[in-house]
């Protein structure tokens, strides 16, 4: 099915039976979900368990320069959990979703950032409504993790749990929050395109103690796990963390000009596959040759498509992959927003009809060789748990009893930024545990 094909041209669902599928029967389905407006549709892949009640939903969001197909090692493992339906979505303007023109109309800095975030999160909310899903567990990787937080803050009341896999945009960088915005006419190049994956999956990081790997600690941020001890990412505006890292001038120029790496692939014409192979050969070097080749073909098929959602990134991140509006300043508000009694976000609704969310569990997951700074995850864990303690100080006995807020950091062994792929067996096991925890809370 081509990227911009009609929603009528969809692949037929594939069903497995319990005779050939030890965790079946299951149905595997791929389809385009049409949204409102011109040329707006999300590509959806789902795995549904048959012959049992569907009580829970997991929604997966990919990162920048990827698509839902990158989760191919997770679909089977995560859909084993009884009572769960697994959905993976391509972000609007990325993957195999439709690619409408991306434009920012706001002139104000913060409004431009918000408008760029809304491009993605409004589409996710519209999809949720069309699918008639009231509550779900949201997993976001990298840019998908950033958008998952933005979604939770704008559309509160719909998440049972938030899982952030190596999310971008948590730490604060004094350069990023003040750097000039791109011209609103026309995304970015990061470590993602230069990281050698062989060194990531074959070696254990000696800076991270074994006691921290795949174990969460809700209590002691200072227990911190080497990287967090080396720098302050508290998000305090009076003591900004993470000084700007030196970047090549060409990289800063491309970023500020809002020229994405995929533009270079498209401009290269017949040489495009060779450009992409430089990245895919490093990125997928730990995979079997047939899988690496399949992912190379898949990645190139995405990169060569018309630019769309990729142009939002320069409004969200400054050169170096630090957020222009860092999540460390606002992640503690996740699960603490005001909503109406029917669960929708508040606007001009009478105060008497409002109530505050009673917190949601937040899991931050990193690879032990992750180039994304895990110190930001520990700082976020601390701020979220501090906010919970503050909220409970004025809470009633009943509110304290029903509060669900928590945060923890987990580390996946011998994995890098793509934790779901590098350490997929451990990642799937951890995810199944988190999903079963949601099932027990119903």
Beta strands, then each sheet from edge to edge (+ up, - down):
strand 1: 14-16
strand 2: 26-34
strand 3: 41-49
strand 4: 56-61
strand 5: 84-89
strand 6: 136-141
strand 7: 159-165
strand 8: 317-318
strand 9: 322-323
strand 10: 338-340
strand 11: 354-356
strand 12: 361-367
strand 13: 406-412
sheet 1: 1+ 2- 3+ 5- 4- 6- 7- 12- 13-
sheet 2: 8+ 9-
sheet 3: 10+ 11-
end
